[in-house]
Amino acid sequence: MESGLTQSLLPAEMRVRLAEILPAGRIVHFAPREKLFCEGDPSDHIAILLAGIVKITASTANGREALLGLRGAGEVVGEIAALYGSPRSATVRALDDVRARLVPASAFVNGLRRHPDALFGLLHAVVGRLRESDRRRLEFAGSDVRERVARLLAELAGTHGEPAADGSVTIGLPLSQAEIAGATGASREAVAKALRVLRACGAVATSRQRITVLDRDALMRIPTQTAPSAQG
């Protein structure tokens, strides 16, 4: 599967390299839904995730919250604002229990200056994220909400799935309908309608902030079926 919302564009060797060249910093624990960074705040530190999953969101012009990405252990977050010394462009919030190493922005920038290989590796990942963002926008432009939701759930089942003996896969992230809407560029109402279609087709089962993919093949066939479409 192509890289997407949940998959890192920072190579594993670069994560190890950054951990080697940066100072120890301090270890901080964050409870579920607790914010690591807030949009608009000064960028005075970065975070290296040691355990848990965070979501990255930004406010849109119409007041909605757009889900930009999900990151897990080994990831670096807050690095772009730290490089430029600009305010935070997004909010980073823990989805479950998160443990992170916080490193001052000044130490992060000085470490990259001393090690150009790490700097170019990081810039390569940043460019990759921008290209991925462009790809997703083009993908959304050519598909309806039902198709976007189906693709997202298939991706999440692959990257954060918890398989069961019966072949079903429960997505191990507590995502609300509003968060799915933010990830697919749709309204909450359109996402609710799309999920009803997916349930009716036997592709998924849902409960509060819990989605189980019952039939991944059926899920991937949803866009070509003739069920009523959900429009955003």
C-alpha positions, -999 to +999 in steps of 0.1 A: +000+000+000+012+035-007+022+057+022-007+075+037-021+091+068-006+066+092+027+057+076+059+074+083+081+090+056+110+092+080+132+062+074+140+040+104+178+047+101+171+084+102+151+080+134+181+062+149+205+088+137+185+117+152+183+098+185+221+095+184+230+132+177+204+149+200+208+154+237+189+133+261+162+159+268+135+149+293+110+121+293+074+132+296+042+111+298+009+122+283-025+108+291-050+100+263-064+133+247-036+154+264-019+179+241+018+177+234+017+209+213-009+235+205-014+252+171+000+287+174+022+281+203+060+290+202+081+261+189+105+258+218+110+220+216+105+189+195+092+155+207+106+121+199+079+096+205+090+066+226+056+048+230+019+054+220+001+071+192-005+108+186-028+126+161-018+158+143-046+182+135-050+218+122-080+242+122-096+249+088-111+282+076-146+269+083-138+260+119-134+222+114-105+202+126-085+185+099-067+153+108-033+156+091-016+125+104-010+098+130+025+091+144+039+064+166+070+053+184+103+065+168+087+094+151+098+131+155+070+157+158+073+195+159+105+195+138+094+218+110+084+247+133+116+242+153+137+244+121+121+277+111+115+291+146+079+297+136+047+291+157+032+257+157+012+250+126-007+221+141-019+206+173-004+172+185-026+152+209-021+118+225-046+091+213-035+067+240-008+067+267+022+084+252+058+086+264+080+112+246+115+126+248+113+164+247+144+181+232+149+220+232+145+234+197+179+251+200+196+218+207+177+202+178+188+229+153+224+229+166+226+191+162+215+193+126+240+220+119+268+197+132+255+167+112+245+177+077+236+141+068+209+142+094+197+176+082+194+164+045+177+132+057+151+152+076+145+176+047+140+146+024+113+133+047+096+168+049+095+170+011+080+135+011+053+146+034+044+175+012+042+152-018+020+128+001-003+157+011-007+167-026-014+131-035-042+128-009-058+160-021-059+147-057-072+114-045-100+131-026-109+153-055-117+122-076-137+102-050-168+105-029-170+103+008-179+066+009-148+058-011-125+080+011-138+064+043-134+029+029-098+037+019-090+052+052-104+022+072-085-002+049-053+017+056-059+018+094-067-019+094-033-025+078-012-002+100-031-003+134-052-035+130-057-061+157-066-094+139-090-119+154-093-156+148-124-151+127-105-130+102-119-097+113-095-068+121-103-043+148-087-009+143-067-002+174-072+036+175-101+053+193-112+075+164-145+094+165-167+101+135-155+138+137-119+126+134-126+104+105-144+134+089-113+155+095-091+128+078-113+125+048-123+161+042-159+154+048-187+165+072-195+143+102-230+137+088-215+124+055-191+101+074-220+087+094-239+080+062-209+063+047-204+041+077-241+031+075-234+019+039-203+000+050-222-017+078-251-026+055-227-042+030-212-063+058-178-047+054-175-032+090-190-032+124-189-001+146-194+009+182-184+040+201-149+050+188-143+014+177-144+000+142-139-036+131-132-045+095-152-077+089-144-082+052-115-062+038-123-074+002-158-061+005-145-029+020-123-023-011-151-031-034-174-005-019-165+023-043-177+003-073-210-008-058-242+009-065-253+017-030-264+053-024-233+076-023-225+098+007-216+133-003-196+158+017 
